[in-house]
Amino acid sequence: MVNDARRMKPVRPPRRTVSAGGGRRKWGVTGGTDTRHDATTTFPEANQAMTSALDAMDPALRDQLERASAGLTYTSESDRPFELFVLPGAGDQPPGVDSFARLVDAPADAPRGERDLDRFFARHTDGSDPADAETQRVRPRYEALRETLRTALRSPTVYRIGSVEVQCWIVGGDGRGNLVGLRTVAVET
């Protein structure tokens, strides 16, 4: 296996915030401790400067989402952590996938799609191996995370942007004019 030092990231602190588009839009990210990959590297122009954007998020909602996703990873060809994010002032309903891709400064030619929560979490709930004791042990946590997102966010949906390392954004409104949710990476070669 080749060690690509450009992709290696040290363990980061549990909270950090990021600015999109060189300061044009402010948003934040928190969480994640995967030392093999930093989920923010796919769209680096959307992650240039640190901000305090997570402060725009309701503290109770922030705590609820952080607790529900703590320690869980999204399993694809690699296990990646969920990270909390907020796009302050971006609206209280998720826009279409193309509009959302522009909000996060995704490359214009990046493949994109939309899924509902049930389909996104199916690999951890409906499709989990009944013979795998560990998978069955954590299955209720994924089901609880899905339900937390469904009840805590307005019109939650999942946007998938990119290829190979697909950015997965679980996004909904927070009732305060912000788009909030969790994001992760699905590796699909």
Rosetta blueprint (number, residue, H / E / L):
1 M L
2 V L
3 N L
4 D L
5 A L
6 R L
7 R L
8 M L
9 K L
10 P L
11 V L
12 R L
13 P L
14 P L
15 R E
16 R E
17 T E
18 V E
19 S E
20 A E
21 G H
22 G H
23 G H
24 R L
25 R E
26 K E
27 W E
28 G E
29 V E
30 T E
31 G L
32 G L
33 T L
34 D L
35 T L
36 R L
37 H L
38 D L
39 A H
40 T H
41 T H
42 T L
43 F L
44 P H
45 E H
46 A H
47 N L
48 Q L
49 A E
50 M L
51 T L
52 S L
53 A H
54 L H
55 D H
56 A H
57 M L
58 D L
59 P H
60 A H
61 L H
62 R H
63 D H
64 Q H
65 L H
66 E H
67 R H
68 A H
69 S H
70 A L
71 G L
72 L L
73 T E
74 Y E
75 T E
76 S L
77 E L
78 S L
79 D E
80 R E
81 P E
82 F L
83 E E
84 L E
85 F E
86 V E
87 L E
88 P L
89 G L
90 A L
91 G L
92 D L
93 Q L
94 P L
95 P L
96 G L
97 V H
98 D H
99 S H
100 F H
101 A H
102 R H
103 L H
104 V L
105 D L
106 A L
107 P L
108 A L
109 D L
110 A L
111 P L
112 R E
113 G E
114 E E
115 R E
116 D L
117 L H
118 D H
119 R H
120 F H
121 F H
122 A L
123 R L
124 H L
125 T L
126 D L
127 G L
128 S L
129 D L
130 P L
131 A L
132 D L
133 A H
134 E H
135 T H
136 Q H
137 R H
138 V H
139 R H
140 P H
141 R H
142 Y H
143 E H
144 A H
145 L H
146 R H
147 E H
148 T H
149 L H
150 R H
151 T H
152 A H
153 L L
154 R E
155 S E
156 P E
157 T E
158 V E
159 Y E
160 R E
161 I E
162 G L
163 S L
164 V E
165 E E
166 V E
167 Q E
168 C E
169 W E
170 I E
171 V E
172 G E
173 G E
174 D L
175 G L
176 R L
177 G L
178 N L
179 L E
180 V E
181 G E
182 L E
183 R E
184 T E
185 V E
186 A E
187 V E
188 E E
189 T L
